[in-house]
Amino acid sequence: MRVDQAEGLRQIVKNFENKGFKMSINAKGEITGVRLGKMIKGNKADYSSSLFRQIGRYIIRKFDGKIVDTAA
């Protein structure tokens, strides 16, 4: 894979992730595992709604109830 191809692939992945998709790239440089993920926007990071939930202004980890961030 050439440098300009890798940069183009990086840009494609970034654009999809900004729209809420999750994807992975295999060793051959092929995009695999594309799926739409539901995300919660926090101040430090985006969190998957399957593992975290938002209660008021806090983002809480589902399995132990620990506050991990505040919502944006």
HELIX and SHEET records of a PDB file:
HELIX    1   1 VAL A    3  ASN A   18  1                                  16    
SHEET    1   A 2 PHE A  21  ILE A  25  0                                        
SHEET    2   A 2 ILE A  31  LEU A  36 -1                                        
SHEET    1   B 2 MET A  39  LYS A  41  0                                        
SHEET    2   B 2 ASP A  46  SER A  48 -1                                        
SHEET    1   C 3 PHE A  52  ILE A  55  0                                        
SHEET    2   C 3 TYR A  58  ARG A  61 -1                                        
SHEET    3   C 3 ILE A  67  THR A  70 -1                                        
END                                                                             
